[in-house]
Amino acid sequence: MITQLLTEFQAPTISWTYLLPIIILAGSGILSVLIEALVRDSVRRPIQISLMIGAQVAAFISLIWLGVKSFGPNGSGTVLPVNQALHFDAWTVGIQAVLLICSLLATLVLIDRTSAKQDPFVATAAAVPGSEYEELARQRGLQQTEVFPLVLFAITGMMVFPAAGDLVTMFVALEVLSLPLYVLTAMARRRRLLSQEAAFKYFVLGSFASALFLFGSALLYGYAGTVNLYGIAQVAQAHGQSGQIPQFGLMLILGGFLLLAGILFKIGAAPFQAWTPDVYQGAPTPITGFMAACTKIAAVGVLLRVLNYVVLLAPVDTQRALIGGLWVVAILTMIVGTVAGLTQTDIKRMLAYSSIGHAGFIIVALMGLNASTLSAVVFYLLAYGVATVGAFGIVTLVREVSEGGEVLGEATHIGQWAGLGKRSPFIAGAFSLFLLSFAGLPLTAGFIAKYTAFSSVVATGVSGMGVFNPVPLVIVAIVASAISLFFYIRVIVLMYFVAPAEERALTGELAQAGPNLADPAEDGDEPSSTSPEAVRTSVVLLDSAPHVEVVKSEGPTLAVIVVAAAFVVIAGIYPTPILGVLTSLFGG
Amino acid sequence: MDYANYVYLAVILFTIGAATVLLRRNAIIVFMGIELMLNSANLAFVAFSRINGDLTGQVVAFFVMTVAAAEVVVGLAIIVSIYRSRRSVSVDDINLLKN
């Protein structure tokens, strides 16, 4: 039997043009590794930076060119570049374009060394934290450029992930995007123990989720006899129409659940969200911004594909179970994101819970599954991604300063942000803007995103995901986003209406000693206890912490913040052009 | 010979692997649990390949082996770096990041 199959083998036809964006990124990643090995130390960094940025710009331009060629006026429509292993359809183009915009902004934050003249990554990741070797490396001004190839590989994985047309491609892309991120998480310059710990947690839980995904794929393969998504959809449809249960009929539902669990982990949806706050807090902040925006975008792309092929055509009872499970996940995610977000005292953790909440809203938005909801989801991802990258970009600039004037790590405790509005009105203003956009207040991109997403889901009604009416889900989403407004506003109030620690000390307002921040260079214990008073006022003020200062950007981060803030405002006031492009892309 | 038995074995191995990840305290053992989960998926792929008379499953197994090898590299690197800074690989000691 097997020899017979072997003789029937036919080589796939590959349309290389449509692989251009992915080839550019993967090729640059490999080139970047070679540069790392062969180019002199002193010139390596500028070369790596230009390669990384150039590759993304080139990939974006080629993607837009291919997108117009396929889906513009007189477009040729969907293309399958490698025998159904990859899809080049409207959804791929939309997701990949948003992904590249966000990754470009995130990598600009990453290359900024600020006025402290230190990049956010450790000089030698292999050195033991606090060792003499590490100190020596720091004094010699050693710098690391492994970051750049790793980021390029991660972006490659993220580009392939939502385009994947079979489960193997999907799994390999998932790993290609995850493995570099595990390493990048461990490379923070400051608070290295936290960074390594975050990497370990991310690695264990991430691989666990990948294993669930893989076993889900195995079960679906057993069910359908193919790993191809079209193939699985055909078998599931035949199963649903004939009513006859195939040999492994049960495996559709089990495999579907495991597959969804793996994807929902990457999206950061509850109950698979446990890693998010820890990893977002421990990772170097530019990487956190990159992960928060781009991983989520790629994973949402895959979630839709799985819903579209595996779930939508399945027999009704299977569909009920899987969509019902997704409902539970969406509601849990929104609740966890907003309720746990209320109690956070660390700005990065707070943004992490905010991103969990947004994952819930995006899942709600996906429930429509027609042209108008698809364009709404892509717009939501764009609004969320750009604002997230901007917000984490600002976090990289707000630093602690030692008594001697040396710039230390980021001032991530919310209390340290008190009075930022007076000291640097621009930074505080931009941050407030991003927070208001997360909350979904009118005149920001976040409002338009939520409005178009929820209204299109309601308009689709039962005809979308077929089995349930999504209105209750939308009501939960609106209530959750109203509650989340509280913790965004809390930070804004703190930045504008509370004086910074030094001033309060002068006027004798000094509260009880807050949690003590240890030496941030070798910082084991994060603020873990808060004084009872602080908990009561729910605005935790930190008085004994080092002085806080906003460092000057070398340029890229500032540019990212300006672009992101401008986008949030312009898309909030006049979203018609972007929505128009998306509508014409999805043909609805 | 009923090939479905191999599928049952794969499911059992997968469960053991998952339980290991969730219950054991040593990072290396946790890591072995993950490898067991990946390899049980391999077994399932190969068994289904035989049952369905389709070679894809066997090809997938090779992909998974490659990916698992890459994962070992990254995972062990992280565990070793943690061990060198803390002299411990117990999951319980890795608890700095908490509310």
Interface residues (C-beta under 8 A of the other chain):
Chain A: M1 I2 L5 L6 A125 A126 V128 P129 G130 V168 F171 V172 E175 L179 Y182 V183 A186 R192 L193 L194 Q196 E197 A198 A199 F200 K201 F203 V204 S207 F208 S210 A211 L212 L214 F215 S217 A218 L219 Y221 G222 G225 T226 V227 Q247 P277 D278 Q281 G282 T343 Q344 R349 G524 D525 E526 S528
Chain B: V7 A10 F14 G17 A18 V21 A27 V30 F31 I34 M37 L38 S40 A41 A44 F45 A47 F48 I51 N52 G53 D54 L55 T56 G57 V59 V60 F63 V64 V67 A70 E71 V74 G75 A77 I78 I79 S81 I82 R84 S85 R86 I94 L96 L97 K98 N99
